[in-house]
Amino acid sequence: MRSQDYDRLYLSPPHLGRHELNYVHKAIEDNWVAPAGPNISGFEADICAAVGMPHCVALNSGTAAIHLGLILLGVEPGDEVLCPSFTFVATANPIVYLGATPVFVDSEPDTWNLCPERLREAIVDRIAKGKKPKALIMVHLYGMPAKLPEILALAREFDIPVLEDAAEALGSEWEQQPLGGFGRVGVFSFNGNKILTTSGGGALMTYDRALAEKARFLATQAKDDAPYYQHSEVGYNYRLSNILAGIGRGQMELLPERVKRRRQIFDWYREHLAGLPGITVALAPEPAGSRSNRWLTTILLNPADPDADAPAAPFITPETLRQHLETRNIESRPLWKPLHLQPLFAEAPMYGGAVCADLFARGLCLPSGTAMTDGDLRRVKEALAEALG
């Protein structure tokens, strides 16, 4: 069959629910369409309630939240910031915005997040070179909690503040505590492909009221408390609009069922792809204490075992498999290309690299949107089976 004979299956499309329009209509009726209004404060309160934190600043992107978070942690030109290599570029770009240097650290194979051993190596070496890192960005990749006890212990040992990039991890938990509250600053994304969306948006979380007030001040062009427009420091146009916050309010009502459905999709793939040759549904099982929102289901393609008695099937690359899925009008995507392999960061320090490079070479993300039916999932399986022979 030709690709045009099928409806497109997207990787992680927006999935709106029952009540978003109510909030949006109310904002329009009340003429609250600017980056101010009751939907914003309501959305912030909804996020605080879901995450169990006292302060939230709704922003126009997760990237903006990371940028402001690093400012709040005191990052300045010439500083160094520890960062995983295996993540989306938006994690590291704000480091460069501030004239600082990212120091990349490899992943560990259990969660694909920061490797504590490599992290210690990086911290000790940067200090020996006379450059103690100013901050540490900790990411929860694909919704899987990082090794929090080990990473946070290192941050305490060396007195390095943590920015928790939970952009992909809304609804994930560690020891029954929602992610987003384990650093001095936490960040969420509400981009169109996330588990909940405001079309474009983000949030900065903190337990520190002063930090939240400073973030809100910087996000609204750093206007001084005066009856005229007076500015004593550089600010940014980073606030979320009241209309988009209304979409977020409706979405937040759906968080438990969205997490439930993503986890069901992951379980379906894990069960039904088990018999296909040459692939493994990855990040399973969850490490003890972890509960992932399973934002995206990922697979790893297994290279041939040179010591196996039976001849192995030829190794198929992620790109070959991706292209085959495209012939069935199914979107898939490679795992993140490590940042230390990106031309943009060719000169940045890197500690390790073999683990995340191997994951990139063998990994693929499968369609995981919460509106998928079991029929859609079967269609993905059939297309995979065709390619894998």
N, C-alpha and C positions, 0 to 999 in steps of 0.2 A: 504494500500500500504506500501511497505517496504521503509526504508530511502534511500536505494541504488537506488530506482526507480526515485529519484529526484536529480537534480543538487543541490549542496550545496548552501544554502543562508547564506552568512557570515554576521557578525554583522556590520562591517564597513571596507570593503576591499579597497585597493588602487584603484583609478579610474584615469587612465592616459588619456591624451587628444590628441591633434593634433600635438603639437609642441615640446614636450620634446625631441624627438629623434634629432631634428635639433640642439639643444644646445649640446646634448651629442656627436653627431657625430663631431661637430665643435671642441669640446674639445679634442677628440681623434686625429683628423686630425692635430691639432696644438700642440699636445703632452702636453697639459695642463691637466694632470691627477692627479697631487699632490694637497695638500691643499693650492693652490694658483692659481690665474688665473682670467680671465675676467668674467667668470660666477659667481664667488663669489661676486665680486663688483656689478655686474648687479643684482644678486638676492637680495643683501642687499638694493640696490636702489629701486627695485620693492616692497619690503616689506615696506620700508619707505614711498613710494608713497601711498600704500594701507592703511596704518595706520595713515599717516599724522604726522610722527615723523622724526626728522633729522638724527638720528644715529641708525644703526643696525649692530650687529656683528653676522654673520652666524656661527653656531656651530654644533657639531655632534649630539647633543641631547638637548631636553628641560631640562633634568636633569642637564646637564653641564651648561646651562644658569642660572638655579636657583642657582647652586653652586657658579658660578662666581658672580652672583648678590648679594648673601649674603656676599661674600668677599668684594665686592665694598661698601656694607652698613656697613662694619666694624665688622661683627660678628666674634667672637673669642672664643676659648675654655672657658667654664664656663658661657657664655652668655645664655640668654633665648630668644627664637623666638616664637611669637604667630603664630598659624597655625590652619586652620580648621581641625577637625577630619574627616569630610566626604569628602575625596579626595583620589586620588591615592597615593601610598606610595612614588612616586618620588617627590612629593611636600615636604615631610618631611625628606627624607633620607639625602639631602645635609646639613641640620641642624646638623645631627649627624656626617657627614664627618668632620665638623669643630670643633667637640668637644663641641658643644652647646646642649641645651636641648629644645625640642619642648614643647610648652605649648598649649594644644589642647582646641579648643572652639567649642561648639555645633553649629548646623545649625538653621536657622529659616525656617518655612514651606512654605514661599512664593516663594523663589528662591532656597532653599536648601543650600545656601551659609552661610558665617559667620553671626551669630546672633549678631546684634549690642548690645543688652542688655547683653548677655553673654560676649561679648568682653569687654564692660566697666567693668563688674564684674571681669574679668580676669586681666585687666590692673591695676585696683585699688588694687586688692588683691596682685598681684606680687610686686607692689610698696610698699605696706604695709609690705611685707615680706623682703624688702630691695633689691629687684631684679627687677629693671625696665627693661622691655623687650627691647632688642636691635633692633629688627625689627619685622615687621608684614607681613606675607604672605597672600595675598588676592587672592582667587581662584574664577573663574567663571565656575561653574560646569555644564557640558554638554552643554556649550555655553551660559548659562543664566547669564546675568550680575548680580553681587552681588548688595547689597544695598549700592551703592557707596556714596551717600551724607552722610549717617550716619557713615559709616566706615571711610571715609576720614576725616570727622569732628573729630572723636575720635583720629585718628592718629595725626592730627594737634594739638588738645587739649593737648595731652600728648607728643608731639614732638617725635613720633616714625616713622621712615622711612618705606615706603611701597614698597614691592616687589609684583608686580601684575602678578600672575600666570594665564596667558590667554592661556595656552597650548591647551585647548579645545575650545577656543573662537575666533579664527581668523574669521573675518567677522561679529562678533557681535558688537552691538553698544549700547551706553547709550546717550540719548538725541542727537542722530545723530552723535556722536563722536565715532570712532572705539575704541574698547577695546585694551588694551596694552599700553596706554599712560597716565594712571591715577596714576601710582606710580613713584617713583624715578627711578625704573628699571622695565621693563616689559619683559615677557617671552612668547615665542610661541614654540610649538612643531610641527615638520613635520614628526612624526612617521608614520608608514604605515597605522595606523587606523584613522588618523586625516582627517579633511575635505580636506586638501591638504597635499601632502607627497613628501619627497625627499628620501623615503625608511627609512632612519633614519636621523634625523636632528633637529635643533632648532635654535632659534634666541634670542638674548638679545637686548632690545630696551631701549633707553634713550634719554632725551633731553640734557644731559650733555656731551659735547664733551670729557672732561677729563675722565669721567667714561667709555665711549666707547673705548678710546685709551688704558685705563688701562685693560679693558676686553680683547681687542685684544692682548695686550702684554702678559697677563697671559695665554691666550688660545694657544699661540705659544711658550710654554715652558719658558716664561719669559726671553728671550734672551736679554741681555744688548746691547746697541748701541756700538758695538765694531767689528773689522774685524775678530775676533776669537770668539769662543763660551765661553762667560762669563755670569755667572748667579749669581745675588745677592739675589734672592728670589725664592721661589718654584713656578714653573709654571706647566702647564697642556697641554696635547695633545688633544685639544678640537675643533680645527678648522674643518669646513666642507670641503669636497673635491670639487674640481672644477667640476667633473663629476656629483656628486649629486646635486650641486648647479644648474647645467644645467637642471636637472629634475625639480627643484624648479622654475626655470624661466618659463618653459612651464606651470607648474601648476598655477603659479600666474596669468597668463592670463585668467584662468578659474574661479577665485574666485567668481565673481558675480553670474555666473550660477550655481556653486556648492552650494552656499548658497541658491539660489532660489529653487534648487531641494530638498535640505534637508528640507526646510520649506514646500514644497509641500508634501513631504512624511509625515511629521508630521501632516499636515492638513488632509491628506487622512486617516491616522490612527484615528485621532480624530473624523472624521465624521463616518467612517465605523465600528469602534469598540464601538461606543456609545451604541448600543443595546445589547452588550454582558454582561452577568451578572457578577458582582463581581469584575470588573476592572475599573480603571479610567486612561485615558491618562493624564499623569502628566505634571506639569509645564505649565499649561494652565488655563487662558490666561496669556500672558506676563504682568508683572507689568508695570504700566505707566512709560513711558520713556525708557523702555527696548526693544531691538530687538535682539533676539537670533538667532544664526546661525542654531539652532536645530541640533547640531552635532549628538546626539543620541535621538531617541524617547524613552521615558520611560513610563512604566505603574506602577500603584500601585494596589495591590490586596486588596480588601476591606473586612475587617473582618465582620462577621455577626453582625447586630445591635440587641442587646438584648431587645431593647424597641420596635422593629418593630412588627406590628400586624400579618403580614404574616410570615410563616416560611421561613428562609433564606436558601440559598444553602450552603452546607458545604464550609468552607474556604479552598481554595487550596493554597498551599505554592508556593513561587517562584521557589523552586527547583523542585517540582512536575511538574510545568508548563514547566520549562526549559527542563526537561527530556522528556516530551511529544513532545516538539518542535524538540528535537533531533531525535525522531523516524520518523519525517518528513524531516530530514536532514536540519533543520533550526537552525542556531546558535543564541542563546540569551545569556544574561549574567546578573548575579545579579548586583544590584547597588553596589557602592564601599562599602566594609566593613570598618566601621569607624576605624581610626587608633588607637584610644584609646582602642579598643578591640583586637588589634593585639598583639601577644606575644612580638614582637620586642619593643613595646612602653608601656609595662604593667606598668612601673614605672613612666611614664610621667604625669605631672599634667593635669587634664581635668576639664573643666567648663561646666556643663550641661552634655548632652549625650542622653537624652531620645528621642529627635527629630531625630537625625541621626540614632540611633539604630532602631527606628521604621521604618524609610525609608528603611534601609537595610533589615529588616525582611519582608517587603511587596513589594519590588520593583524589577523590571526586565527591562533590556534594550532590545529593539527589533531591528531586522535588519533595518539599516537606510542608507545603502550605496547609493551613488548618481546614480549608474548604475542600480538600481532596476527598474523593470517595474511595471506597474499596475497589471500585472498577478502575479508577485512575491508578491506584497502586498496582493493580494487576497488569495494567498496560505498561507501567515502568518495568515490572518484573519480566514481562514477555520480551520487551525490547532488549533488556540486559541479557536474557537467555539467548536471544538471536545472535548477539555480538560475541558472547562467550562460548558459543558452540556446545 
